[in-house]
Amino acid sequence: GRVLCLAVLPSGGLASGAEDSTIKLWDASRDGPCTRTLQGHSGHVNCLAVLPSGILASGADDKTIKLWDASQDGNAAAEEAKENREELAPE
């Protein structure tokens, strides 16, 4: 899907949010291959932010904010992030 937002990760990699409801982690040091795809949103991912702790926060059209552990190398972060994400939804 079309990329809607980008964030620079503490590792120096990139995270992209897209219309297809996914977040992709990219290794910017090796010509930018996608290392993992994070799934969990059910709407377009419109914004990404990296918190001081290294946690990646994502906001989407599904009216949720999800927190992902993106502090590790992109090769290891995605599967752990899928298992450890937290959801914050408006009341």
DSSP file with accessible surface (Angstrom, degrees, kcal/mol):
  #  RESIDUE AA STRUCTURE BP1 BP2  ACC     N-H-->O    O-->H-N    N-H-->O    O-->H-N    TCO  KAPPA ALPHA  PHI   PSI    X-CA   Y-CA   Z-CA
    1    1 A G              0   0   72      0, 0.0     2,-0.1     0, 0.0     0, 0.0   0.000 360.0 360.0 360.0 166.7    0.0    0.0    0.0
    2    2 A R        -     0   0  161      1,-0.1    17,-2.2    16,-0.1     2,-0.3  -0.420 360.0-116.1 -66.0 134.7    0.9    3.7   -0.3
    3    3 A V  E     +A   18   0A  77     15,-0.2    15,-0.3     1,-0.1     3,-0.1  -0.584  34.3 175.5 -75.7 130.8    3.2    4.9    2.4
    4    4 A L  E     +     0   0A  53     13,-3.2     2,-0.3    -2,-0.3    14,-0.2   0.618  61.3   9.7-109.6 -20.5    1.6    7.6    4.6
    5    5 A C  E     -A   17   0A  20     12,-1.4    12,-2.3    40,-0.1     2,-0.3  -0.992  55.6-156.2-159.9 157.8    4.3    8.2    7.3
    6    6 A L  E     -A   16   0A 111     -2,-0.3     2,-0.3    10,-0.2    42,-0.3  -0.962   5.3-172.8-134.9 153.6    7.9    7.5    8.3
    7    7 A A  E     -A   15   0A  13      8,-2.1     8,-2.5    -2,-0.3     2,-0.5  -0.992  24.4-126.7-144.5 144.1    9.9    7.4   11.5
    8    8 A V  E     -A   14   0A 102     -2,-0.3     6,-0.2     6,-0.2    42,-0.1  -0.799  29.3-142.2 -89.5 127.1   13.6    7.0   12.2
    9    9 A L    >   -     0   0    9      4,-2.9     3,-2.4    -2,-0.5    62,-0.1  -0.521  22.8-111.4 -87.7 156.8   14.3    4.2   14.7
   10   10 A P  T 3  S+     0   0   83      0, 0.0    -1,-0.1     0, 0.0    61,-0.1   0.811 118.4  61.0 -56.5 -27.1   17.0    4.3   17.3
   11   11 A S  T 3  S-     0   0   68     59,-0.4     3,-0.1    61,-0.2    60,-0.1   0.579 121.9-107.1 -74.6 -10.1   18.8    1.6   15.4
   12   12 A G  S <  S+     0   0   46     -3,-2.4    16,-0.1     1,-0.3    -1,-0.1   0.309  85.1 118.2  95.8  -7.3   19.1    4.0   12.4
   13   13 A G        -     0   0    7     14,-0.1    -4,-2.9    15,-0.1     2,-0.3  -0.157  60.9-116.2 -79.1-178.2   16.5    2.0   10.5
   14   14 A L  E     -AB   8  26A  58     12,-1.9    12,-3.2    -6,-0.2     2,-0.4  -0.901  13.1-155.4-121.4 152.6   13.2    3.3    9.3
   15   15 A A  E     -AB   7  25A   0     -8,-2.5    -8,-2.1    -2,-0.3     2,-0.4  -0.983  14.1-165.5-121.6 137.0    9.6    2.4   10.0
   16   16 A S  E     -AB   6  24A   4      8,-2.4     8,-2.3    -2,-0.4     2,-0.4  -0.968   8.2-152.9-124.1 141.8    6.9    3.2    7.5
   17   17 A G  E     -AB   5  23A   0    -12,-2.3   -13,-3.2    -2,-0.4   -12,-1.4  -0.911  23.2-171.3-110.5 142.0    3.1    3.2    8.0
   18   18 A A  E >   -A    3   0A   4      4,-1.9    27,-2.4    -2,-0.4     3,-1.3  -0.813  40.3-106.1-134.9 169.9    0.8    2.5    5.0
   19   19 A E  T 3  S+     0   0   65    -17,-2.2   -16,-0.1    -2,-0.3    27,-0.1   0.710 111.4  69.3 -64.8 -23.0   -2.7    2.4    3.6
   20   20 A D  T 3  S-     0   0   69    -18,-0.2    -1,-0.3     2,-0.1     3,-0.1   0.257 116.9-108.5 -84.5  14.7   -2.7   -1.4    3.8
   21   21 A S  S <  S+     0   0   27     -3,-1.3    20,-0.7     1,-0.2    19,-0.5   0.603  80.5 119.9  74.5  13.0   -2.7   -1.2    7.7
   22   22 A T  E     - C   0  39A  11     17,-0.1    -4,-1.9    18,-0.1     2,-0.4  -0.730  53.9-147.6-109.5 159.9    0.9   -2.4    8.1
   23   23 A I  E     -BC  17  38A   1     15,-2.1    15,-3.9    -2,-0.3     2,-0.4  -0.994  19.5-159.3-119.1 128.7    4.1   -1.0    9.5
   24   24 A K  E     -BC  16  37A  57     -8,-2.3    -8,-2.4    -2,-0.4     2,-0.5  -0.911   7.9-145.1-112.4 139.2    7.3   -2.0    7.8
   25   25 A L  E     -BC  15  36A   3     11,-2.7    10,-2.9    -2,-0.4    11,-1.2  -0.888  19.9-163.2-101.3 132.7   10.7   -1.9    9.3
   26   26 A W  E     -BC  14  34A  78    -12,-3.2   -12,-1.9    -2,-0.5     2,-1.0  -0.936  21.0-135.2-121.3 140.3   13.5   -1.1    6.9
   27   27 A D    > > -     0   0   30      6,-2.5     5,-1.2    -2,-0.4     3,-1.2  -0.798  21.1-175.0 -93.0  98.5   17.3   -1.5    7.2
   28   28 A A  G > 5S+     0   0   52     -2,-1.0     3,-0.5     1,-0.2    -1,-0.2   0.652  76.3  65.8 -71.5 -13.7   18.5    1.8    5.9
   29   29 A S  G 3 5S+     0   0  101      1,-0.2    -1,-0.2     2,-0.1   -16,-0.0   0.627 101.3  48.3 -84.5 -11.6   22.2    0.7    6.1
   30   30 A R  G < 5S-     0   0  135     -3,-1.2    -1,-0.2     3,-0.1    -3,-0.1  -0.394 133.0 -74.5-125.4  56.5   21.8   -1.9    3.4
   31   31 A D  T < 5S-     0   0  171     -3,-0.5    -3,-0.2     1,-0.2    -2,-0.1   0.740  85.1 -73.9  60.1  21.4   20.0   -0.1    0.5
   32   32 A G      < +     0   0   26     -5,-1.2    -1,-0.2     1,-0.2    -4,-0.2   0.741  67.1 175.0  75.2  32.0   16.7   -0.2    2.4
   33   33 A P        -     0   0   55      0, 0.0    -6,-2.5     0, 0.0     2,-0.4  -0.418  39.6-109.8 -68.9 147.5   15.4   -3.7    2.3
   34   34 A C  E     -C   26   0A  52     -8,-0.2    -8,-0.3     1,-0.2     3,-0.1  -0.645  33.8-175.6 -73.4 124.6   12.2   -4.4    4.3
   35   35 A T  E     -     0   0A  19    -10,-2.9     2,-0.3    -2,-0.4    -9,-0.2   0.762  61.7  -4.1 -95.0 -29.3   13.2   -6.6    7.2
   36   36 A R  E     -C   25   0A  96    -11,-1.2   -11,-2.7    42,-0.1     2,-0.5  -0.989  55.2-136.0-159.2 157.7    9.8   -7.2    8.8
   37   37 A T  E     -C   24   0A  44     -2,-0.3     2,-0.5   -13,-0.2   -13,-0.2  -0.983  17.1-152.6-120.5 127.2    6.2   -6.3    8.6
   38   38 A L  E     -C   23   0A   2    -15,-3.9   -15,-2.1    -2,-0.5     2,-0.4  -0.866  15.4-172.0 -99.0 129.5    4.2   -5.5   11.7
   39   39 A Q  E     +C   22   0A 109     -2,-0.5   -17,-0.1   -17,-0.2     3,-0.1  -0.926  40.5 100.7-122.5 147.2    0.5   -6.2   11.6
   40   40 A G        +     0   0   30    -19,-0.5     2,-0.2     1,-0.5    -1,-0.1   0.186  55.5  96.0 166.9 -25.7   -2.3   -5.3   14.1
   41   41 A H        -     0   0   15    -20,-0.7    -1,-0.5    -3,-0.2     4,-0.1  -0.537  51.4-158.2 -82.9 156.4   -4.1   -2.2   12.8
   42   42 A S  S    S+     0   0  102     -2,-0.2     2,-0.3     2,-0.1    -1,-0.1   0.199  74.3  46.8-116.4  14.0   -7.4   -2.5   10.8
   43   43 A G  S    S-     0   0   12    -22,-0.1    19,-0.1     1,-0.0    -2,-0.1  -0.900 104.8 -58.1-144.1 171.3   -7.1    0.9    9.2
   44   44 A H        -     0   0   70     -2,-0.3    17,-2.3    16,-0.1     2,-0.8  -0.254  50.8-126.1 -51.1 134.7   -4.6    3.1    7.4
   45   45 A V  E     +D   60   0B   0    -27,-2.4   -41,-0.3    15,-0.2    15,-0.3  -0.795  37.0 171.3 -87.1 110.0   -1.5    3.8    9.6
   46   46 A N  E     +     0   0B  66     13,-1.8     2,-0.3    -2,-0.8    14,-0.2   0.659  53.8  25.4 -97.4 -23.0   -1.3    7.6    9.5
   47   47 A C  E     -D   59   0B  72     12,-1.6    12,-2.3   -42,-0.1     2,-0.3  -1.000  51.7-172.4-149.9 147.4    1.3    8.5   12.1
   48   48 A L  E     +D   58   0B  23     -2,-0.3     2,-0.3   -42,-0.3    10,-0.2  -0.987   8.3 176.2-134.5 144.3    4.4    7.0   13.7
   49   49 A A  E     -D   57   0B  50      8,-2.1     8,-3.4    -2,-0.3     2,-0.6  -0.990  23.4-137.7-147.8 143.3    6.5    8.3   16.6
   50   50 A V  E     -D   56   0B  49     -2,-0.3     6,-0.2     6,-0.2     5,-0.1  -0.909  22.3-144.4-103.3 123.3    9.5    6.9   18.5
   51   51 A L    >   -     0   0   71      4,-3.0     3,-2.7    -2,-0.6    -2,-0.0  -0.420  30.1-102.7 -80.3 160.1    9.3    7.5   22.2
   52   52 A P  T 3  S+     0   0  143      0, 0.0    -1,-0.1     0, 0.0    -2,-0.0   0.816 122.6  59.9 -54.6 -27.4   12.5    8.1   24.3
   53   53 A S  T 3  S-     0   0   83      2,-0.1     3,-0.1     1,-0.1    18,-0.1   0.561 121.6-106.9 -76.8  -8.6   12.4    4.5   25.4
   54   54 A G  S <  S+     0   0    5     -3,-2.7    16,-0.7     1,-0.3     2,-0.2   0.346  73.7 142.0  96.1  -6.4   12.7    3.3   21.8
   55   55 A I  E     - E   0  69B  45     14,-0.2    -4,-3.0    15,-0.1     2,-0.5  -0.486  47.8-135.6 -68.3 137.7    9.1    2.2   21.7
   56   56 A L  E     -DE  50  68B   0     12,-3.0    12,-3.0    -6,-0.2     2,-0.4  -0.846  17.6-159.9 -96.2 123.9    7.4    2.8   18.3
   57   57 A A  E     -DE  49  67B  16     -8,-3.4    -8,-2.1    -2,-0.5     2,-0.4  -0.881   8.0-170.1-103.8 137.3    3.9    4.3   18.6
   58   58 A S  E     -DE  48  66B   2      8,-2.6     8,-2.4    -2,-0.4     2,-0.4  -0.978   7.8-162.6-128.6 143.0    1.5    4.1   15.7
   59   59 A G  E     +DE  47  65B   9    -12,-2.3   -13,-1.8    -2,-0.4   -12,-1.6  -0.960  16.8 177.2-122.5 143.0   -1.9    5.7   15.1
   60   60 A A  E >   -D   45   0B  13      4,-1.6     3,-1.5    -2,-0.4     4,-0.4  -0.879  46.9 -97.6-141.6 170.9   -4.4    4.6   12.5
   61   61 A D  T 3  S+     0   0   92    -17,-2.3   -16,-0.1    -2,-0.3   -17,-0.1   0.578 110.6  77.7 -65.6 -11.1   -7.8    5.1   11.1
   62   62 A D  T 3  S-     0   0   33    -18,-0.3    -1,-0.3     2,-0.2     3,-0.1   0.357 112.8-114.5 -80.1   7.9   -9.1    2.3   13.3
   63   63 A K  S <  S+     0   0  164     -3,-1.5     2,-0.3     1,-0.2    -2,-0.2   0.793  77.7 116.6  66.2  30.9   -9.0    4.8   16.1
   64   64 A T        -     0   0   19     -4,-0.4    -4,-1.6    25,-0.2     2,-0.4  -0.916  54.8-148.5-125.9 156.6   -6.3    3.0   18.1
   65   65 A I  E     -EF  59  88B  83     23,-2.1    23,-2.3    -2,-0.3     2,-0.4  -0.989  21.1-164.8-115.9 130.3   -2.7    3.8   19.1
   66   66 A K  E     -EF  58  87B   5     -8,-2.4    -8,-2.6    -2,-0.4     2,-0.4  -0.918  10.0-144.7-119.0 146.1   -0.5    0.8   19.3
   67   67 A L  E     -EF  57  86B  36     19,-1.7    19,-1.0    -2,-0.4     2,-0.4  -0.940  18.2-172.1-111.8 131.5    2.9    0.5   21.0
   68   68 A W  E     -E   56   0B   2    -12,-3.0   -12,-3.0    -2,-0.4     2,-1.2  -0.954  29.3-122.0-125.7 142.3    5.6   -1.7   19.4
   69   69 A D  E     +E   55   0B  35     -2,-0.4    12,-0.2   -14,-0.2     3,-0.2  -0.686  47.2 152.3 -82.8  97.6    9.1   -2.7   20.7
   70   70 A A        +     0   0    3     -2,-1.2   -59,-0.4   -16,-0.7    -1,-0.2   0.102  38.1 104.4-112.0  20.7   11.3   -1.4   17.9
   71   71 A S  S    S+     0   0   61      6,-0.1     2,-0.1   -61,-0.1    -1,-0.1   0.647  70.6  69.3 -79.5 -13.5   14.4   -0.8   20.1
   72   72 A Q  S    S-     0   0   66     -3,-0.2   -61,-0.2     1,-0.2     5,-0.1  -0.451 104.3 -66.4 -97.5 174.2   16.2   -3.9   18.7
   73   73 A D    >>  -     0   0   95      1,-0.1     3,-2.1    -2,-0.1     4,-1.9  -0.291  51.9-116.2 -52.7 138.5   17.7   -4.7   15.3
   74   74 A G  H 3> S+     0   0   12      1,-0.3     4,-0.8     2,-0.2    -1,-0.1   0.755 112.2  66.1 -55.1 -25.6   14.9   -4.9   12.8
   75   75 A N  H 34 S+     0   0   71      1,-0.2    -1,-0.3     2,-0.1     4,-0.2   0.776 115.8  26.0 -69.2 -24.5   15.6   -8.6   12.2
   76   76 A A  H <> S+     0   0   43     -3,-2.1     4,-1.0     2,-0.1    -2,-0.2   0.659 108.5  72.4-109.2 -21.5   14.5   -9.5   15.8
   77   77 A A  H  X S+     0   0    1     -4,-1.9     4,-2.8     1,-0.2     5,-0.2   0.848  84.6  63.1 -70.3 -37.1   12.1   -6.7   16.7
   78   78 A A  H  X S+     0   0    0     -4,-0.8     4,-2.4     1,-0.2    -1,-0.2   0.919 103.4  43.5 -63.4 -49.8    9.0   -7.6   14.6
   79   79 A E  H  > S+     0   0  101      1,-0.2     4,-1.4     2,-0.2    -1,-0.2   0.920 118.0  46.3 -64.5 -40.1    8.0  -10.9   16.0
   80   80 A E  H  X S+     0   0   78     -4,-1.0     4,-2.2     1,-0.2    -1,-0.2   0.906 110.8  53.9 -66.4 -37.8    8.6   -9.7   19.6
   81   81 A A  H  X S+     0   0    1     -4,-2.8     4,-1.1   -12,-0.2    -2,-0.2   0.906 104.5  54.1 -64.3 -39.7    6.7   -6.5   18.8
   82   82 A K  H  < S+     0   0   66     -4,-2.4     3,-0.2     1,-0.2    -1,-0.2   0.893 114.8  41.3 -61.4 -36.6    3.7   -8.5   17.6
   83   83 A E  H  < S+     0   0  149     -4,-1.4    -1,-0.2    -5,-0.2    -2,-0.2   0.803 120.9  40.6 -79.8 -29.6    3.6  -10.4   20.8
   84   84 A N  H  < S+     0   0   97     -4,-2.2    -2,-0.2    -5,-0.1    -1,-0.2   0.345  81.4 126.1-105.1   5.2    4.3   -7.5   23.2
   85   85 A R     <  -     0   0   78     -4,-1.1     2,-0.4    -3,-0.2   -17,-0.2  -0.288  44.3-151.0 -68.3 153.0    2.2   -4.7   21.6
   86   86 A E  E     -F   67   0B 120    -19,-1.0   -19,-1.7     2,-0.0     2,-0.4  -0.921   6.9-139.7-119.9 147.5   -0.3   -2.8   23.8
   87   87 A E  E     -F   66   0B 114     -2,-0.4     2,-0.5   -21,-0.2   -21,-0.2  -0.907  12.6-171.0-111.7 138.1   -3.4   -1.2   22.5
   88   88 A L  E     +F   65   0B  89    -23,-2.3   -23,-2.1    -2,-0.4    -2,-0.0  -0.993  13.5 175.8-123.2 120.0   -4.8    2.2   23.6
   89   89 A A        -     0   0   68     -2,-0.5   -25,-0.2   -25,-0.2   -26,-0.1  -0.958  34.0-104.5-125.8 146.8   -8.3    3.0   22.4
   90   90 A P              0   0   97      0, 0.0    -2,-0.0     0, 0.0     0, 0.0  -0.325 360.0 360.0 -65.8 152.0  -10.5    6.0   23.2
   91   91 A E              0   0  239     -2,-0.0     0, 0.0     0, 0.0     0, 0.0  -0.390 360.0 360.0 -77.8 360.0  -13.3    5.4   25.6
